[in-house]
C-alpha cells in the first residue's frame, strides 16, 4: 500500500472514530439538566448544564456561572463555594 492510500485510510478511520464518539456522547440516555443562578461581588449570572447525574450537572452549572463572575483562581474558588441564589432542575 502506498503512502497516499495509507494517509487517506487513517484520515477516514479518525473521522469515523470521532463521529462515533460524538454520537455516543449525544445519545447516552437520561441526562439531568439544571439552571443555576450565582451571585458574587455584586454581580449575578445564570447558567444551564446537563450531565449524567445531579451532582455533575450542578457542579458544571456553578463553574460556568462563576467563570463569568470571577477573575482568577482565588475568586473562582470563592465564587464556587458560595451557595447558589437559585437552582431549577429541568
Beta strands, then each sheet from edge to edge (+ up, - down):
strand 1: 32-40
strand 2: 43-51
strand 3: 86-89
sheet 1: 2+ 1- 3+
end
